[in-house]
Amino acid sequence: MYVLGSLFLAAARVLEFAINLYLLILFVRVVISWFPSIDPYHPLVQVLRRLTDPLLDWIRRTLSLPPMGLDFSPLLAFLGLVFLKYFAITVLVQTAVRLMR
């Protein structure tokens, strides 16, 4: 069972890294959106949009947010990802600890 526990622990660390990386990408996307002079066709901006638009569009569709001056989907994405990070990582680590006993 020690090997399975180690696998769960490794999965927790990989998931934590992936969520942290996505949060950073999302943060950069939000900051870039505050500067309208940045070329939206720049390759970096296009990559950021391709990585973040699926989640943000899903949030907009799911919640049917009315069009307004402020887009709250990045904030909801941040909150959801942080919740997922703490919940999923905690469950995986606790499972790993139980299996490694």
C-alpha positions as CSV (number, residue, x, y, z in Angstrom):
1,M,0.0,0.0,0.0
2,Y,3.0,2.3,0.4
3,V,3.5,2.5,-3.3
4,L,-0.2,3.4,-3.9
5,G,0.1,6.1,-1.2
6,S,3.2,7.5,-2.9
7,L,1.3,7.6,-6.1
8,F,-1.6,9.6,-4.5
9,L,1.0,11.9,-3.0
10,A,2.7,12.5,-6.4
11,A,-0.7,13.0,-8.0
12,A,-1.5,15.7,-5.4
13,R,1.8,17.5,-6.0
14,V,1.3,17.4,-9.8
15,L,-2.3,18.6,-9.5
16,E,-1.2,21.4,-7.2
17,F,1.5,22.5,-9.7
18,A,-0.9,22.4,-12.6
19,I,-3.5,24.5,-10.8
20,N,-0.9,27.0,-9.6
21,L,0.4,27.3,-13.2
22,Y,-3.1,27.9,-14.5
23,L,-3.9,30.5,-11.9
24,L,-0.7,32.3,-12.9
25,I,-1.7,32.2,-16.6
26,L,-5.2,33.4,-15.7
27,F,-3.7,36.3,-13.7
28,V,-1.5,37.3,-16.5
29,R,-4.5,37.2,-18.9
30,V,-6.5,39.5,-16.6
31,V,-3.7,42.0,-16.1
32,I,-3.1,42.1,-19.9
33,S,-6.8,42.9,-20.5
34,W,-6.4,46.1,-18.4
35,F,-4.1,47.5,-21.1
36,P,-6.1,48.1,-24.3
37,S,-3.0,49.3,-26.2
38,I,-1.6,45.7,-26.2
39,D,-2.1,44.1,-29.6
40,P,-4.7,41.3,-29.2
41,Y,-3.1,39.5,-32.1
42,H,0.3,39.2,-30.4
43,P,1.3,35.5,-30.2
44,L,1.6,35.6,-26.4
45,V,-1.9,37.1,-26.0
46,Q,-3.3,34.5,-28.4
47,V,-1.8,31.7,-26.3
48,L,-3.2,33.1,-23.1
49,R,-6.6,33.4,-24.7
50,R,-6.5,29.8,-26.0
51,L,-5.6,28.5,-22.6
52,T,-8.1,30.5,-20.6
53,D,-11.1,31.1,-22.8
54,P,-12.5,27.6,-22.5
55,L,-12.9,27.9,-18.7
56,L,-14.0,31.5,-18.8
57,D,-16.5,30.9,-21.6
58,W,-17.9,27.8,-19.7
59,I,-18.4,30.0,-16.6
60,R,-20.2,32.7,-18.7
61,R,-22.5,30.1,-20.4
62,T,-23.2,28.1,-17.2
63,L,-24.1,31.1,-15.1
64,S,-25.7,33.1,-17.9
65,L,-24.1,36.3,-16.7
66,P,-25.8,39.3,-18.2
67,P,-23.5,41.5,-20.3
68,M,-22.2,44.4,-18.2
69,G,-19.2,46.6,-17.9
70,L,-17.3,44.2,-15.7
71,D,-16.6,40.5,-16.4
72,F,-16.7,38.5,-13.2
73,S,-15.9,35.2,-14.9
74,P,-12.1,35.5,-14.0
75,L,-12.9,36.1,-10.4
76,L,-15.2,33.1,-10.3
77,A,-12.6,31.0,-12.1
78,F,-10.0,32.1,-9.4
79,L,-12.3,31.2,-6.6
80,G,-13.3,27.8,-8.2
81,L,-9.7,26.9,-8.9
82,V,-8.5,27.8,-5.4
83,F,-11.4,25.8,-3.9
84,L,-10.5,22.8,-6.1
85,K,-6.9,23.2,-5.2
86,Y,-7.4,23.1,-1.5
87,F,-10.2,20.5,-1.6
88,A,-8.6,18.0,-4.1
89,I,-5.1,18.3,-2.7
90,T,-6.3,17.8,0.9
91,V,-8.3,14.7,-0.1
92,L,-5.4,13.2,-2.1
93,V,-2.8,13.9,0.6
94,Q,-5.0,12.5,3.4
95,T,-5.7,9.4,1.3
96,A,-1.9,9.0,0.6
97,V,-1.2,9.3,4.4
98,R,-3.8,6.6,5.2
99,L,-2.4,4.3,2.6
100,M,1.2,4.8,3.7
101,R,0.6,3.7,7.3
